[in-house]
Amino acid sequence: MEKMILIDGSSLLSTSFFGLLPKEYLYAKTTEQRKAALKKVMQTSDGVFTNGVYAMTKSLMNLIKQQKPKYFAVAWDVTRNTFRKALYEEYKAHRKETAPELKSQFQLMQRILDEMGVAQFKSEQYEADDFLGSLSKHFRGQANVFILTKDQDSLQLIDDTTRVWLTTSKNKDMYDEIGQSRNDFKLPSGVFEHTPETIKYFYGLEYPKQIIDMKAIEGDKSDNIPGVAGVGSKTVIPLLKIYGTVENLYESIESLSAKEEKELKALLKEMGVNRSPLNKLAEGKAYAFLSKQLATINCDIFDNDDLEIKDLELKINENRKKEIFEELEFNSLL
């Protein structure tokens, strides 16, 4: 099958922005110091900040040149007030406001991709992850899908035709640990390619979709998903090895006899869980099921849509690309 590459645009632009900042900006301790450092942030001659869009554009150009995908698309987060926020007001509530010098580059990057003719997906209802999941499901069997992101939520999307290229500073160590090299796979720099086998190895889960159940129980601080208070990572993996899903877990533990409860506690102890999590699980049931809803990527956006795979076919408009690069003074990319 042909190759399809799906990009988490918000993730990549943020990484690109912080990866091409002067040290004066990065280490500024006050607002005044940061404002002074802005003068050294890459920008056009008329003051348009471009460090993030330049670095992301360069990365995408290299990626396309190296990987030669037939299909290509970029998905975006445009607001934090998605359907998950309606489910749980505290979802991502701890995140800081995006710096103006980065915020202004989101629309600019989307304009660059539009000029180039690259397919893009965004909505005020859904997150980028939901588009990545829905696209990979919608075109399952029509292409081999590779998702580039730094968000571990996307790991739940992995299957026999979908891989996640996870951006992580630990990528070399991870390859060393499994006795392989990034070069063996001809991958983009700075990523680790996750498969069903690597999910089992690094997370101890039987299959990728259990990422959802793991987050449902232990929570996710990065997204402010609560999980079950008092039940952590050392406990959740043994529970999922026994029960598989949150639904099976609660269905089983709520009907345990005294004898079965004693046997379960003994089994968990054998698996390294010395303190029984049953009381904590009972107290946190509502949060477990809420957290599973929050952690589950919506893969059904296009179920009733006439989106066709040809709509994602990569055909760069070279003339318009040249014009926008000249406008933004991306001379080294011309």
Residue pairs with C-beta under 8 A, 6 or more apart in sequence:
1 141
1 142
1 143
1 144
1 161
2 69
2 70
2 71
2 143
2 144
3 67
3 68
3 69
3 70
3 71
3 143
3 144
3 146
4 69
4 70
4 71
4 72
4 73
4 135
4 139
4 143
4 144
4 145
4 146
4 309
4 312
5 63
5 67
5 69
5 71
5 72
5 73
5 145
5 146
5 147
5 148
6 72
6 73
6 74
6 75
6 132
6 135
6 136
6 145
6 146
6 147
6 148
7 60
7 72
7 73
7 74
7 75
7 148
7 149
8 75
8 128
8 129
8 132
8 147
8 148
8 149
8 150
8 151
8 154
9 56
9 74
9 75
9 76
9 109
9 110
9 113
9 120
9 128
10 76
10 77
10 106
10 128
11 128
11 149
11 150
11 151
11 167
12 56
12 59
12 60
12 148
12 149
12 150
12 167
13 52
13 53
13 56
13 102
13 105
13 106
13 109
14 52
14 102
15 150
15 167
16 51
16 52
16 53
16 54
16 55
16 56
16 59
17 51
17 52
17 55
17 102
17 105
18 26
19 55
20 42
20 51
20 52
20 54
20 55
21 41
21 51
22 37
22 40
22 41
24 33
24 36
24 37
24 40
25 34
25 37
25 38
25 40
25 41
28 34
28 36
28 37
38 101
41 49
41 51
41 101
42 49
42 50
42 51
42 54
43 49
43 50
43 51
44 50
44 328
44 329
45 329
48 104
48 108
48 328
49 101
49 102
49 104
49 105
50 105
50 108
50 328
50 329
50 330
51 105
52 102
52 105
52 109
53 105
53 108
53 109
53 112
53 328
54 328
54 330
54 333
56 109
57 109
57 112
57 330
57 333
58 333
59 188
61 333
62 188
63 148
63 188
64 72
64 314
64 316
66 186
66 188
67 146
67 188
69 146
69 314
70 143
70 313
70 314
71 139
71 143
71 309
71 312
71 313
71 314
72 118
72 119
72 312
72 314
73 118
73 119
73 120
73 121
73 135
73 312
74 113
74 118
74 119
74 120
74 121
75 120
75 121
75 122
75 128
75 129
75 131
75 132
75 135
76 106
76 110
76 120
76 121
76 122
76 128
77 122
77 127
77 128
78 106
78 122
78 123
78 124
79 124
80 91
80 92
80 95
81 124
82 124
82 125
82 126
82 127
83 125
83 126
83 298
84 91
84 92
84 127
84 293
84 294
85 91
85 92
87 290
87 293
87 294
88 225
88 226
88 290
88 294
90 224
90 226
91 223
91 224
91 225
91 294
92 223
92 224
93 224
94 224
95 224
108 328
110 120
110 122
111 324
112 324
112 328
113 120
114 120
115 317
115 320
115 321
115 323
115 324
116 316
116 317
116 320
116 321
116 324
117 315
117 316
117 317
117 320
118 314
118 316
119 311
119 312
121 128
121 131
121 135
122 128
122 131
123 131
123 301
126 298
126 301
128 149
129 149
129 151
129 153
129 154
129 297
130 297
130 298
130 299
130 301
131 301
132 147
132 149
132 154
132 157
132 297
133 154
133 156
133 157
133 297
133 298
133 299
134 298
134 299
134 300
134 301
134 302
135 145
135 302
135 312
136 145
136 147
136 157
136 162
136 299
137 299
137 300
137 302
138 302
138 303
138 305
138 307
139 145
139 309
139 312
140 159
140 161
140 162
141 161
142 309
143 161
143 309
144 161
144 162
144 163
145 161
145 162
145 163
146 162
146 163
146 164
146 165
146 193
147 154
147 157
147 162
147 163
147 164
147 165
148 165
148 167
148 188
148 191
149 164
149 165
149 166
149 167
150 166
150 167
150 168
152 166
152 211
153 211
153 215
153 220
153 223
153 295
153 297
154 164
154 166
154 297
155 164
155 166
155 194
155 199
155 203
155 208
155 211
156 208
156 209
156 211
156 212
156 295
156 296
156 297
157 164
157 208
157 297
157 299
158 164
158 194
158 195
158 196
158 199
158 208
159 196
159 208
160 196
163 193
163 194
163 195
164 193
164 194
165 187
165 188
165 191
165 192
165 193
165 194
166 191
166 192
166 193
166 194
167 190
167 191
168 174
168 190
168 191
168 192
169 190
170 192
171 182
171 190
171 191
171 192
172 182
174 192
174 202
175 181
175 182
175 192
178 198
178 201
182 189
182 191
182 192
185 193
187 193
192 198
194 208
196 207
196 208
199 205
199 207
199 208
199 211
200 206
200 207
203 210
203 211
203 214
203 237
204 237
204 241
205 211
205 214
205 237
205 240
206 240
206 241
206 244
210 240
210 244
210 245
211 295
212 292
212 295
212 296
213 240
213 244
213 245
213 246
213 249
213 292
214 233
214 236
214 237
214 240
215 225
215 227
215 291
215 292
215 295
216 227
216 246
216 288
216 289
216 291
216 292
216 295
217 227
217 228
217 231
217 235
217 236
217 239
217 240
217 246
217 249
217 281
217 288
217 291
218 227
218 228
218 231
218 232
218 233
218 236
219 225
219 226
219 227
219 228
219 291
220 227
220 291
220 295
223 294
223 295
225 291
225 294
225 295
226 287
226 290
226 291
227 284
227 287
227 288
227 291
228 277
228 280
228 281
228 283
228 284
228 285
228 287
228 288
228 291
229 280
229 283
229 284
229 287
230 277
230 280
230 284
231 239
231 277
231 280
231 281
231 284
234 272
234 273
235 268
235 273
235 277
238 268
238 271
238 272
238 273
239 249
239 268
239 277
240 249
241 271
242 249
242 264
242 267
243 249
243 252
246 288
246 289
246 292
249 281
250 281
250 285
250 288
253 264
253 278
253 281
253 282
254 282
256 264
261 278
264 278
265 276
265 278
268 276
268 277
281 288
322 334
325 331
325 333
325 334
326 334
